[in-house]
Amino acid sequence: TGPMRSECLGNLLRITLSAEYFEDKYLSFSVVDQSGIAWELDEAMASQCGYTVTYSNWSHIEFRASALSCHSRLEKDVFTVTIQVKASHTPDMKNATTRVKSASCRYGPWSPRELVCESNYMEVSVKKEVPQVVKDLIQDELEDWTLAFPEAKAGEASIWQIVFHQPEEKKAFLVSDAWSAGYGLNTTDTRVLLRIPYTAEQIQLIEDQGITFSAVRSSIFYKQRWMILMVDTAAACPIDGVDYANKTIIWTVPKYTQLLSAGATSFKEVLVEAGVDLHKLSAKEMASRKYVLSNDLNVITMKIPIGAEGGYYKTSVSSGQHGAKYTIKLFLEHQWEDNKWGLTKHTIIKEIETPFEQVELAITNNSNLSARLMNVTVGTFLPDVELVNLTIEGITVAVPEAVQHGCLIHDIRDANGSKAYVIQVPFDAPFIKKEYTREDMRAYTLNTTLAFLTHPTRETFTVPVIAASTVKDAVLPSARGFCDGRNLHLIITRGNVDQNWQPFISDWHLTPEAAQKYNYSLRDNGSHLAISVPFLSSHVNYEDFYTSGIKASLHLTLKDGITLANRRNFSVSCRFSHSELIQCLPNGTVVITVVKLVGTADLDTSLLVLRDRQCKPSLVTENTATFKFSVNTCGTNRKFDSTTMTYENDVLYFRPGNDTPAYQLKFVCLYTIKQTVDVRYESKKNPPPGIKPGFGSLALSLKLFKEKSYSDPYQESEYPVVKYLREALYFEVELLQPEDARLELNLDDCWATNSQSQDSLPQWPILINGCENSEDSYRTVFHEVNYSSRVKFPLHLKRFEVRMFTFVQGTTLLQE
């Protein structure tokens, strides 16, 4: 309960951090010493001082401390550890929350020698009462004394030196040098301790019964009262010995490793116990979990079925593929007695992780067709997986933002913590691909890529999701066709599946540019596509001749704009009058167009001729040939009766090297000998000349007259003219040059100023666009101009009357 929970597990203290308080946060661990000073832990300090931080199943975080860790307080058989944990949402640890946990554990009695193989260090502690190393041991104690004695003799009652034995040499370290090299050394009233990180330089890899050990051969010298004592602090921990067979983990640990048994000649087995997660298991509990613990003469073996209770699966990623590994935290405690050490207790903590195994993910489509909702479930995932984003049409969207794109995502959790993700998207969302499949069916396809993150390893992997649902809601395009005298028409009503279908005639793509090139009409307003093709065109099929006319058809195919697969065929067929093919002109000229009928694909229209083979077509297309000739030429026959003159000829096609025509078309022109024709005649006046804008020089005059008769203008000597308010002013504007009676003078704008400068301010408009100013209190009055002895061109003059006014600002009169 609470954010941190402590457990006493032999000579180890475990503090477990609750995911509820610490999940998805950056953490910093510190150990608080007896003076209240917090020492922040990093990997090096943790392995030197006897601390381990691991992640247990999924998001639980575990802190372990040795009873003889650097800053623990040991009183009799009770050791106390205090830790400080800071948690922050950012890696810079700003605004961090600090929590402190102190716990005490009782441990005892101690064995004369205890070895612990932790995940990040080896630890060996021995009693101080242990006798000096006896003669003839492999530790070569006389040489060790030679190396260590001078400093040890002069030192205080504590550890002074440690001597490491390498195959090539022996190396002595002062305590300070050993600490600098990463080793942990400590002494209590009763024990001497050495802690070795697995990364230490003096570590050797030795092999025993095929199993590799990480080992250190060392001797520690310390002074006790007036004696200088030397103890063997050799340590060895197995680093492999794990095999997999038949879905079973097999862990093998050799007994009585030579390095740990140096100097001993007799051994007695005392205890072999094993467990999971530092909890010992009874034989009954092991059997219920199908564990097998074998204690043979030379080795101890544990067999664990992969997936068994006590372990857990965690998500793993290999080469971007989603998979899982089974993890179990085993531990083994082996106690034996020998004639050198007495009782030795060897505790091995072993976290075993099986090899990567790819896991296929189920993608289930549970779409609700009636609600038109795509509903896709992806999973199941382990609890250590989090969906972080999805990619739709090349755009990556974080999960909280997906709803803005019409995508609703939520998870479904099982009782064991596993989960699946559900993605719901309406069929009509813009990124749902809609595709016509058959008849009245449409396929709706969701194509997205989900990106996941694992905790705490922060590995990433993606899962492509393609889900399709078929719905009976397709509306196919329909068409109606008709013909007028010279064209074939198709009007296609769009459906809901043909947005990307393109019109083709045979394999010819009918684009607006192509239609314009052939003088076709193509109009598309989104809901309807209208196509008009002239009767005589290269894309019309001519099927047969009848007495009533020629049958012509237009065939159009709508093709998929991407795959070019045929989607829908439409056609229109009509009979056109023969008059569309032949013209018998009154001047005796005949114009005939011959068309190639369906089924005569080998007919070359350029080789068509008339009876006189020298008469060849004047215009040729792939499907038509046009002849233009006089009725007196090209082998034309003429017949007469009482009312009609008949001209006959044939259009012929000869295959090369053959004088027998393979194709023959007879045509006839009839002319009436006597005929009365009513001709309607109507005379029309010439239209008036148009007026076009242009540029030129004009001479104008503006005069002020004394009276409305416009007979007496003011002379230059009479200016300035004095007038009273609202007294009439009579103006005349005249076009002096050019003197062209067809011209008319029109006034556009006229304005008054307070000075002689036309651009000065203030101004008041008198005429606006040729009209009086509607804001005037007294409107400008136009006067008619008539012809007189003085006025030769009345259209060249404009006369208007203005009432006298003055410019004011507020109530003040403005004067120049």
C-alpha positions, 0 to 999 in steps of 0.5 A: 500500500502507498507509493513504496512498499518494503520487504525483508528478504534475508540479507537483502531489503527490497522496496517496490515502487507503485506504478500508480505513483511513479509510472511514466515519470523520470526517477532519481534514486538517492541513499540517505546516510546516518547524517541525513546526507542524500547520495544520488545513485548512478550505475557505478555507485549502485554496483560499488555500494550494494544497491540494485534498481530493476523493473519487475513485471511491466511497470513496477520498479524495484530497489534492493539494498544489501545488509552491508550496503554503503550507507546502511546502519547495522546494529546487532542483527538489524540493518536500516536503509533510507532512500529518497526518490524524486519523480518528475515528468521531465528529464531535467527533473524540474518540479520533481516530487520527493518521497523518502522511505526508511525500512529496517530488517533483521538478519542473522545469524551470519554464516562464516562466509556469505556470497551474494551474486546480484544482477550488477555486483558480486559480494563476499563477506567473512567473519573476522575470527576466521584464521589466517590462510593456511600454508600450501593454499593456491592464494600464495599467502607468503607473497601476499604478505610480502606485498601487503605487510609494510602498510598493514603494520603501520595502519589503524585497526581497519582494512588496509590493502587488498591483493588481487591474483591475476594469471599473469601477476598479483596486484596490491591496492590501497583502500583508496585506490580500490575505491577509485577502481570501483570496488566496495570494501567495508568492515564491521565489528565482526565482518570484512566485506568486498563487493565487486562490480561485474565490470571490474578490471580484475574480474576473470572468466573461469569455467567449471563443468562447462559453465562460465563464472565471473570470478575474483581471487583476492586477499584482504589484510586488516589489523585487529588489535596487535595482529595483522590478519589476512582473509581469503575474499575470493568470489565467483558467480555463474554468468551463463548455464541457461539452456532452452529445450521443449519449451523449458528453461534449464538452469544449471549451477555447479557445486563446490567451485574450485575457486571457492573451495581452495584449501578445503578437503571435505564437504558436507551438503547443508541446504539447497533452496530455490524460489522466485522473486527472492521468495523461497518455494516449498517442494509442494509449491514447486510441483504445483508450478511444474518446477523441477529442482535437482540436486545432483552430486556436482550440479544443481539444476532448475527446470521451469516451463516457459510461461509458468507461474512466477514469471511474466511475458514482456513485449519485445521488438526485434527488427521492428517486429512485435514479439515477446520474451518470458522473464523469470527472476530465479534465485538459488541458495546453496549452503555447505560446510567444509573443513576450511570455512565451516558454513558457506552460504552462496545466494545467486539471483538470476533473471532469465529472459527467453529469446525473442519470439514473434507474436502475431497480432489479431486484427478484427473487423467488427464494423457496424454496417447499419450505423455505417461505422468502421470498428476495428480491434487490434490486439491483444497487447501486454500491459507494457504497450502503449499506442502513441500515434497513427499515420493516415494518408501520410500524416502522423496524428497523436492519439488524443488528436485523432478524434479531430480527424474523425477517428475515435480510439479507446482500449479494452482491458482484461482482468490480467492487465492485457489490452486491445485497442479499438478504432472507430471511423465513420464510413464517410470519413475523408480518409476511408477509401471507397471503391466500387466492387460489383453490381450495387456493392461498395468496399470501404477500406481503412488503411492506417499504421499504428505506432506503439511504444513499450515501457520501460524500454521505450522500444517502438514498433508499428502495426499496419491495419487494413480493414475493409467492409462491403456495403450494398449502397452503390449507385451506378451512373445512368445515361440517356441518349438522343440525336438531333439532325447532325449530332449524337448526344449522351447525358450521363447522370453520376452515381456515388461510385464514379468520381474517378471514372473517366470517359473513353471512346474505345481506348481514346481518353475523352478529355476536354482538350481532346474534345475541343480538338475534334469539335466535340462538346464535353460538359461536366458539372459534377452531377451530370456528364454531357457529351455531343459528337457530330454525326460525321466524326471519326469516333462514330460507328456506322452500322448499316444503310436503310431506305430511311437513312443510315444507322450510326452509334456512339459507344462510350466507356467509363473506366477506372481512373487508376487501373483503367478497368472498364466500369460502365458502358453506354451507347446511343444509336440513331438513324440519320437522313441520307441528306447528311451524306450527299448534297446535289447542288443547283450548279451541278456539283455533287458532294458525297461522303462515304462512311466505313461500316462496322465489319469492314475494318480492312477497308482503306477509305483513301483507296475509294474511287468513283466509276472513273478511278481517277476521281478520288476523295478530296477529304479522307479520315479513318472512317470517311471519304468525301468526294466533290465533283461535277455531274458531267465528270467521273463517269456519271450517268444521266437519265431524263423523264418528263419531269426529272433529270437523274445522275447516277454514280458508284463509290467503289473499293478495289483491293490491290491487284483485284479488278472486282470491286469489294465494295460498291455504293450507288448514289443518285442525284435528282434534279426537277426540270421545271420548277416554280420557286417562291423567293422572299425578298426584303429590303433593309436599311443600312445600319447606322454607323457604329461609334468607336472610342479613339484619340484626337485633338479637340478645341473647346470654349466655355462662356458665361452669358448675361441672359437665358437667351444666350445672345450676349456673353460676358466679355473679357474686360467685364470679369470678374462678374459680380452676382448675388446668391441664388442669382442665375448663371448661364454657361455654354460649352462649345466644340470649336474643332473639328467641324464635323456634323456627325460629332456630338458634344457630351459633358461628363463632369463639371465642378466649381472651385474657390480659386482659378486653379481647377485642382484647388480645394474646396470643390463642388460638383455641378455635373456628375456623369453628365447629370445634375448633382442630386445634393444641390439645393438648386439643381442644374438646369439644361437648356435646349440648343437650336440651329441659328445664324450663330449655331451651325452645329447644335450638337456641338453645344451644351447649355446649362443654368446654375444658381449662384452659391458660395463656399462656407465652413461651418458659419464662416464664409470662405473667400479667395 
